[in-house]
Structures are given as structure tokens and as C-alpha cells.
Amino acid sequence: MHRNRDFIASGCRMILRRFSVTILPACALALALQACGGGSSGGGSSGQSNTPGPGTPGTTRTTAATTRTPVPATLTPTATLTPVRPGGNGDDLLVALKSAAPGSTVVVVPGSYPALILHSGDLQGPVTLLADITTSSEVAGAVTINAVDANQRATAAAISLDGVTGLTIDGITAQGGKEESILVLNSPDTVIRNCIDRDSQGDGIFVQSSAGTVLFDNLTYRNTGAGIRVYGSSNVQVVNNTIYGNRGIGLFIGTASDPSSGVVVENNIINTNLGVGIEVESGNDATGDYNLNTDGYAGEASAGAHDIAADPLFVSGATGNFHLEPQLDDCTSGSPAINAGNPETSADFIAILQERTTQEDQKLDCVGSGCCTTLTASPTPGIVDLQPGEVDLGYHYAAPPPTPTPKPRTPAKTKTPTRTPTRTPTL
């Protein structure tokens, strides 16, 4: 699972990671949308140093993590202005983010985009990068950022953040990468939600020295390293992710020399990874419960009181279909991940999940009273008992927008002809 690299190669990778991309001028800017999303602005993390790859736990930076209040996951704003479109010189997305006003949203039209690399000073303040899937018949994954270009040259990560504060990435697929699909380094208050990260040569998501990071409702699969890796970051939330089929550990929280604190792990599905499901190294503070984990625990990790170790019953995880097998009457049979989440899940998280689905029939996740219908036991069979529903575990797909109901046409009024009055002849 760990990468075997010497100290020199590690230092060189960090230098390349920070300085390898020259910002080119672009011919188009994306307009900004005032929105509620994006995470609060906060002070950056403490000083930086040459940072090794995730495979060298003993040589990471040793500055203590700063305690922060976790960033709430706000609702995805509705975008109405001119979005960034694929094509052009490939730099339009970067220019749009650098030009965006604090608190605004950069909207990305479905299509394929080159790797995105952001450094300290590139953003003017908290910004949301939003995949606009409402203009397309496609669902989640319609906006793809690729680490590999047309000439088969790969960057270290499809999305790389270093020294950025308060960026929210919503609905993007980050694909490939020589080291990870998504890198969050020295970038506090980052929110990655509703995203897919896959097929990297390293980890799916790697978070280091980035307090207050929120990893919510993401699908991370088929990466060569860990699904998600967290180093030296306080108050990180790992909630409602599906971590599947990675060749390393599912979720790794370490290292002992650069520990994390206040990490919350809940409502996740961790399944069919070659490494252990959840590993927490000594000295790290992490709490977990309400997870479906079939791959086991290691280090200081242990099963929560409400954890499940059962087949999640994906429709076809092997072919990339992570919808859950439906329950027969919304309460019995089907996937054990349905209605198995923490009943005290944050209201902000629930509000987002209720707009999304784990079902192939696009039935939205139901939370609260009246969600489940089941028959009561004898002697009163046939009486319907409404049961409360809880959050489904794991990644929720974007539900298609509702089809607008056409307004009935008002029939045109028939104009009544005006009669010419008959004159009385003069005698």
C-alpha cells in the first residue's frame, strides 16, 4: 500500500507538485454567482515544508494541527449565469476560479477538462466549483477533470490544492493521477462533496495539513493506493462516502509523527478493498460509527456500536454501478445499507442527501417519519404502520431534475363581431 520512494524522489515530487504548472492567459471568464455554499474562511495552516508522498509516514511535516470548527455542508446553490465550457485553451477553468469573487460559484458545463492545479494566492476567498448537470441528460460524473492529457502525459493529481482556503468542489469526477486523484495539501476548510475520484496510480483522496476538511458523499474506487488518506489534519469529517475496490487500505488515518485529531467517520460503505477497511495509526484521534465495513479494522480503529459487516448489495459494483438493491417494501430485505445511517446526522448533510438517491429508480432518500411502510403483526394484519426512515449509507447519486409540467394552453377567445346598427329610413 505504501509507496516505496527515497527521500530525494519525495522532495522532488513536492517541488514539481508546487511549481510545475505555468498559468497561461485565457480567452474566457466565468461569471460568478452569489451563493450560500463554499465553507467559511479561516486562517491557513501553519508553515509548509517538503512533503513526502503518502507512502512515507515517518517523514511528514511535524507542525501540530490547528483546532478548527468543522465546516458545515451547505446546500448546492442554483446556478443561473454563464458557465465555464470545455474546449478553449484548457485554462478557462483556472482563470474563472482566480477571477471569482469570495462567496461566489463557478459553474462547469458537462464535458472533459484538463488537470486543475491551485496554489496559495490563486483564490480571492471561499469559492464553490459546481458541476452543472442540469443542462444534460447525464448524471453524476458528467464533468470530468483528467490527470492524463491527450498525449498520455499525466500530472501528479487530477485536482491539486496547495495553500488554498475555503474551496468547495461539488459534483466533479477527478480521474487518474500519478499520485492521487485529488490532493488537498495545506488547504484548510476544503469541502469535497458529491464527487467521484477513481483510477489514480496512488490514493483516491489525500488530505494533509488541512484542518476542517469535509469529505462528504463521494465515491472513491479503483485507485492503486488507499481510497482516502488523512495526515496531520484536525476536525476532518468523512461522511457518507463509498470506498470500493481500491488496491490499498480503504480509509487510512495517520501517521504517528504527524497525527490528526477530531476526525469523524460515519455513514460510509467500505467494501472490496484489498487492504484493511479502516486503519488508524497510534496517536491519532478518530471516532467512527454507523459504517458498513466488510474489510476489517487495524491499528487503533475498531468497529462502532452500529457498524455493519455485511454485503452492501450494490447493483453491480464490479461494473461501476453503486446503486443499492432496493428493499421490497421500503423496510425489509434489499441492501443493509438502506436506512442504516446515524439518526443524528447533521441537518445540513441530510438536506443534501434528500435531494439525491441510492436507488436505480431514482427514488430520493427518505429521512424522517412516514418513510417505511410495513404490515403489523397479527392479530391486526393489513394495518399499515408508518416507520421513520434514516439516512442511507454511502454515496448518493444525483437525481435527474424534475420534468417541468407544461402549462395548459388557454384557448383563444373568439372575438364577437360588432354589428352595424340598422338605420331607420326617413319617411
N, C-alpha and C positions, 0 to 999 in steps of 0.2 A: 504494500500500500504506500509506504513512504518512498519518495524519490531519492535515488542514490546520486547525489551530486556533491562535488567537493566545494570548499569554501569559495574558491576563485570563481567557479561557474555560478555559484549562488549570487555573489556580488555583482558579477557581470549581468546576470538576468535582471537584477534590480535596477541597474543603471539603464539597461535597454528599456525596461518597463517604464521608467520615468522620462526618458529623453528621446526615444526612438522615432516619434512621430512629429513631423513638421506641419504646423497648421497652415493650410493653403487658403487663399481667398475663395469665396463662393459667390454665386450669382443670385442667390435667392435667400430671403429671410422668412422664418415662420413668425406669424403674428402671435402675440401672447393672449391668453385668456385668463381673466381673473378667476380664481378657483379656490376651493377650500382645502385641497389636498396638498401634500408635499412635505409634511413633517416640520417641526419647529426648528428655528435656527438656534444654534448653540455653539459654544466655543469649540474650536478644533481640538483634537487630541494633542498630547504633548509631543515633544520633538521626535524627529524621524532619524532613522539610521539605515544602513544597508540591511535589507530584509531578505532573509533566505526564503526558499520555496517551502511549501507546506510539508515537504518530506524531511526537514531538518529541524525537529522540535527543540533541540538544545541550543540553538544559536539565534533565536528571535530576539527582538528588542526587549529590554528589561524594565522600561519605564512603567510604573504602576498605572493601571487603568483608572480613568476618572469616573466617579459615580455620576450617573445621569438618570433622569426620569425617562422611561421608555416613551417613544413617540407613538401616539395613537394612530391607528389606521383609519384615515378618513375616507369618506365615500368618493368614488371616482367621479370627477366633475363631468358635466356635459360640455363637450367641445363644439363650438359653433364657427370658429374663424378658420382662415386659410391654413391648411396643414402642410407639413413637410412631405414631399413626394419622392419616391425612388427615382433614380436616374441622376441627371445633372453631373456635377464633377465629383460626387460622392462625399462632399464635405458639407452639404447643406444642413444636415442634422446637427453637426458640431457647431456651426455658425448660429443656428437657431437657438441652441441652448445657451451659448455665450451671450446672445443678444436678449434673452428673455428677462423680463423684469421679475423681481422677487415675488413669489406667490402665484406666478402665472403657470400656464400649461402649454407645452409644446406638443402638438398633435401630429401623429405619424400615420400616414395612409398605408394600407396594406401593401406589402412588397418586400424586396430584399435590399438590405443596406450593408455597407462595409463596417468593419470594426469601429467601435466608439471608444475613444480614449480621452479622459478628462483629468486635468491636473489642478493643483491649487491655483486659485485666482480665475479659473475659467468661468465660474458661475457668479452672477451678481447677488445671489441669495437662494433660498429654497425654491425649487422648481419641480414640476411634475412632467415626466416624459410619458405620454399616454399613447398607447396603440389604439387607433380608431378603427374598430372592426364593424362599426355600424354602417359603413358605406359599401360593405362587401357581403357576399353570401358565406364567406369563410368564418370560422370560429377562432378560438384562441390559437395563437401561433401564426396568424396572418401577417404579422410584422416580424421579420426575421433579421437579426443582426449577425453577420457571419464573420468568424475569425479568419476564414480561408477566402482569399480573393480569387478572381477569375484565372490567375496564373498559378493557382495552387500554393501560394505563399501564405503562411499562417502567422498571425500575431499571437502574443502570449495569451490573450483573452479576447473573447468577442466584445465584452464590455469591461473596461478597466477604469476604476475610480481611484485616484490618489490625491488626498488633500482636499477633497470636495465635501461640503457640508450641506445636509438637508435636501438631497436629491431623492425623489420618488420615481421609481421605474415601474410602470403598470402595464401588464399585458404583452410584454415583449418576449420573443423567443431568442435566446442567446445560444448560438450554435458553434461548437468547435472551440479551438484554442489549444495552444501547445502546453499551457499550464493549467488553465481553468476556463470555464465558460464565462463566469462573472467574478471579477476581483473587486473587493471593497477594502481598500487599504488607507489607513489614516483618514477615514471619511465618516465622521460621526453623523448620527441621525439619518442614515440612509434607510429608505424603505424599498424593498423589492417585493412586489405583490402581483399575483395573478400571472406570473411569468413561467416560461419553460426554459430550462437550461439543460443541454444534452450534448453528447458526443465530443467532449473535450478529451485531450490526452492526459489531463490531470483531474482536478476536482470540478464538481459542478459549480458550487459557490464557495469562495474562500473569503472569510471575513477576518481582518486583523487590525487591531488598534483602532477600532471603530465603535465607540460606545453608542448605545441607543439604537443599534441597527435592528430593523424589523424584517424578518423573512416570513412572509405570510401568503398562504395559498399558492405555492409554487410546485411545479412538477420537475424534479431533477432525476434524470435517468441516463443510462448507458455512458456514463463517464468512466474513464480509466482509473481515476483515483477515488476519493471519498465523494459522497453525494453533497454533503455540506460540511465545511470545516470552519471552526471558530477559534481564534487565538487572541489572547490579550484584550478582550473587549467586554465591558460591563453592560448590564441591563439589555442584553440581546433577547429578542423574542423569536422563537422558532415554532410557528403555529400553523396547523392545517396544511402541511406540505406532504406530498407523496414522493418518497425517496426509493427508487426502484432500480434494480438491475445494474448498479454500479459495481465496478470491479474491486473497489476498496471498501472501507467502512461506510456504513450508511450516514451516521452523524458522529463527528469527532470533535470533542471539546478539549483543548489542551493549549499549551503544554505546561508542565510543572514550572518551568523557568519563566513563563510569560502567561500567568493564569488569567482566566476570565471569571467574572463574578456576576451573580444575579441573572444567570441565563435560564429562561423559561422554555420548556419543551412540552408541548401538548397538542392533542388533536391530529397528530401526524400518522401516516401509514409508512412503515419501513419494511420493505419486503424484497426478497430475492437478491439481496446484495451479497457479493462473495465474501466480504469481510463481516465483522460483527455489526449488529444493527446500531447500537449506541455505545460509544466509549467516552468516558470522562476520565482524564488523567488526574493524578493526585494533585491537590492544591487548588483545583477549580471548583467553583460553586455553581451547581446547576440543579434545577428541580424539574422533574418530569412526571406526567400522569396523563391518562386518557389517550395513550398512544397504542396503535396496533403495530406490534413489532414481532416479526417472525424470525428475526436474525440474531436475537440474543443481546446480552449486555456484557461490558468489560470495564476494567478499571474500577472507578468508584460509581459507575452507573448501576442502577438496579431497577427492577420493574416497579411502576407505580401501582397504587392500590386498585386502579381502574384500567390498567393496561390489559391488552388482549394479545394473545399469541395464536391467532387463527388466520387461515387463508382469507385475504380480503375479498376474494371472488371478483376480481376485475373481469370485465367482459373479455378482454384479450390483452393482458399486459405485454405478452411476447411480441405482439404486433403494434404496440403503442396505443391501445385503446384502454384507458384507465377509468372508464365509467364503471360504476358498481352494479353488480347484479341486483335487480330490484327486488324488494320484498313483496310477497304475494298480496298482503292486504295492508301494506304500509307499516306493519308491526312485526310480522313473523317471517321466518325464512330469509332468503336472499343474503346479501353481504352483511357480515357482522359489524362493518364499519358505519352502517347507516344508523343514525340516532345514537351514536356511541360517544359523542363529544362531551366536553365539560359543560354541565348546565350553567356554569357561571362564566362562560366565555365572554370576553369583552363585548359590550353592545356595539362598538364600532366594527369589530370583526363580524359579528352576526349580521349587521346591516348589509355588509358586502356579500356574505355567503348567501343570504336570502335572495339576492339578485342573480345567483349562479346555480349550477346544477351538478350533481354527480350521476345523473340518470341519462341514458341514451334517449329517452322520450322527452328530454328537455324539461322534465318536471322540476320546478325550483325546490331548493332545500326548504323544508318546513320546520320552523322552530317556534315552540310555544304551545298553547292549548289548542286542541282540536286538530292535531296533525295526524294522529293514528286512529284508525277505526278497526275495532276487533269485536268479535262476539263474546258476550259474557257467558260464564259457565251456567250449567243447569242449576236451579230449576227454571230459569227465565231465559231460555235460548232465544236468539233473534233480536235481543235488545242491544242496540249499538252503544258501545261505551267509547267516548272520545278520550284519547290519551294524549298527554303532552309529548311533543317531539323535541329532540335535542339535535345539536349540530352533527352533520355527517363528518366523518374523519376524512383527512386527506385533501387533495387538490379538487377544486370545483371548476368545471368548465364554464366558459361564458355562454349564457343562454342567448339565443338569437333575439333581436329586438322584436317586439310585438308588431304584427302586421296591422297597419292602420286600417280602421274600418271606414270604407268610403261613405261619404255623406250622401243621403238620398237626394236625387235631383228634384228641385221644386218645379213642377210643370209650369210652363209659361202661361201667363194669364192671357185669355182670349179677349182681345180688345172689342168692346161693344161699339158697333158703328153708330156714329151720331146721325140721327135723322134730320133731314132738312124740313123745317116746318112748312106745312101746306098753306099757301096764302089763300085767303078768301077773296074770290073775284069781286071786283067793284061793279055794282049794278049801275 
